[in-house]
Amino acid sequence: MFSMTRLPRELWRPSRRRRNSLHATPAGAGATGYRLIVGPLPNSAAATGLCAHFVAARAPLSRGQIRGRADCAAMIVDAAARRHTDWMKLFLPNARATNWLLVIGFCSIGYALYMRYLAVEQSTVGLACQTGLNTWLCFTRQITIVLFTYSVFGWIAVIVAALNLLRPSLVLFGLALAAAGCGVVLYNVGLSSLAVGLLVLSLARRAPEPG
């Protein structure tokens, strides 16, 4: 007899008092309640053969997921309860990754503020650079002006954030966050705001499977 049952708060196990019956016991923490109940089985050989059948069939069950002893009259096979939980796991950075993302965000916004108010909008620096002053500040100021004039910060943020929404990744999230932080300060507010919205939506996406 094979049956798939949904037991939200109970986990069925072979009864120790009666070998041919099943009784309900409280499920462990985090159990989803999905179990494949197999039994009653005539003898221990049948239980062992059924266990070997699941392993040989390459079902999504490992030896550790097969519950119950072979000498029980009934046996319970864990039907991917943990896999169901992993499938529903959202893309949420852990504490260490969140700290790195905060560092990236604050650094990008800080450098953008420095370039905007101390280089781009600073009249003395602008006049000195226009007279032909060859310094690193003038070079980065010119590059920054070209980038925000063509909305490069905003478009990069939107494209990377869209890719991150399709397949969430910490690397893509960090790149989009840095570009959006620069774009918000350096006159690409519209596209950068859209990118931030896509990043927020990506937090509701399912986390990609490892490998």
N, C-alpha and C positions, 0 to 999 in steps of 0.2 A: 504494500500500500504506500503510495506516494502522495503527499499533499503539501501544498504551500500555504502557510497560515500567517496572518499578521497578528501578533500578540504585543500590544503596546507596552504592557507593564508586567507581563509574565513570560517566563521561559520554561518550556516543557522539558522535563528530564525523565529518564527511566525511573520508575518507582523502586525504592529499595525494599519496600515492604511486600509488594506483589510484583512478581517478575513479569507478568503479562499485562501490566497496566501502566499508564502514564499519569503523572500528577503534576500540578503547576507549582513552581517555585518562583520567588522574585528574581527578575533579571538583573544582571550586573549593570553598573553605571555605564552609560553611553550605548547600551544595546538598542538596536532599532526595532527588534521584535520580529524580524523576518527569519524564519527557520523552515527547513525542509525536514519534515518528520517522516522517518522511515521505520516501519514496524507494524505490528510486532513480528519479530523474526523467529523462525523455528528453533535455531540453535546458534552456537557461537561460530560455526563454520560459515553459515549464511551471512552473519554480520561481517566476518573477515572478508568473504568474497565480495560483498557489496562495497566495502571500503576499498578493496583493490580495484574494483570496477571504476569507481569515481576517479581514482588516481590514474588509471590507465587511459581513461577517456579524455584526459587533459581538461577536465571541467575546471571552472574558476574556483577550485577548492584545493587547499594545501593539506598536508597531513595534520598540521596544527589546527585546522578549522573543523576537523571531524571530531565530534564530541561523543562521549559515551565509551564504555568498554566493550570489547568484543564478546564478553561472556554475558552481556545483558540481553534480555529478551527483546528489547527495543532499543534503537539507536537514533540519535539526532545528528543531522549533518547541518553545520552552519552554512547557510546559503548566502554568502557574500554580504553579511550585515556590515562589516567594516568597509567593504568596497563601496557600498551605497553611501556611507558617511563620507568617504574620501571623494566620491563623485560630486557631492554637494558642497565640498569645501570651497570657500570663496577665496579670491585673490586678495589677501590681507597681509601686508608686510609685517614681519615680526619686529620686536623692539629694536634689535640691532640695525635692521634695514631701515626702519623708520628714522633712527638717529642719523644715518647716512643721508637719507633723503632730505631731512631738515637742514643738514650742513650744505648740501648741494643747492637747495632753494635759497637759503640765506646768503650764500656766497654769490650766486648769480644775481640776486636782487641788489646786494651790496655793491658789486662791481658795476652793475648797470647804473645805480645811483651816482657812483663816483664819475663814470664817464659822462653822464648827462649834465650834472651840475658843476663839475670841475673841469670839464673838457669841452663838451659840445656847446653848452649855453654860457660858458665863461668867455666874455668878450675879449679880454686880454690874451687868453690862450688862442682864441680864433684869429685875432689880428697877427699874433706872432707866427702862427702856422701858415697864414696866407702870405706872409712876406718871405716864405721859403725856409723857415726854421726846420732843420732836419733832426728831429728828436723822436724818441719812441712814443711819447705822448701824442705828438702830431700825427704820427703814422697810425696809431690805433684810433685816434679821433677820426681820421679820414675813412678808415675801414668801417668804423661804427656808423658813420653817416651814410655810407653806401648801403650797408646792410639794412638799416631801418628805413631808408628811402624806398627800397624795393620790397619791404615787408618780409625780409628773409627770416627774421626771428619768429614772426607769427606763422609763416607757412611751415617752417621746420617744426614748430611746436604742434601744429594741427596734424601734420602728416605722421609724425612719430606717435602722437597721442592716439590717432586712429589705428595705427598698427598695434599699439599697446592694447587698445580696446578689443581688437580681433584675437590677439594672443597675448595675454598679460605677461609682462616680464619686468623685473626690477631695473634692468639696464635701460629698456625703452622708457619706463616710467621716469627714471632719473634724467635721461636726455630731454624728454618732453618738458619735465619740470624746470630744468635749467633754461631751455629756450623760452618757455612761457614767462619765467621770471624776468628774463632780459627784455622780452617783448612788451610786457606790461609797463615797464619803466621807460623803454625807448620807443614810445609812440606807436607800437603795434598792439594797442589795447584790444581791439575787436577780435582779431584772430587768436591772440593769446588767451583771452577769456574763453573762447570756444574750446581751445585746447585744455584749459583747466577743467571745464565741464566734462570733456571726454575722459580725463584722468579720474575724475570722481566717479563717472559711470563704470570705469574699468574695475573699481573696487567691488562692484556687485557681480563681476564675472566669475565664472568657475576657474579655479586655479588649474594651470596646465599640468598634465601628468608628467612625472619625472622621467627623463630620458627621451 
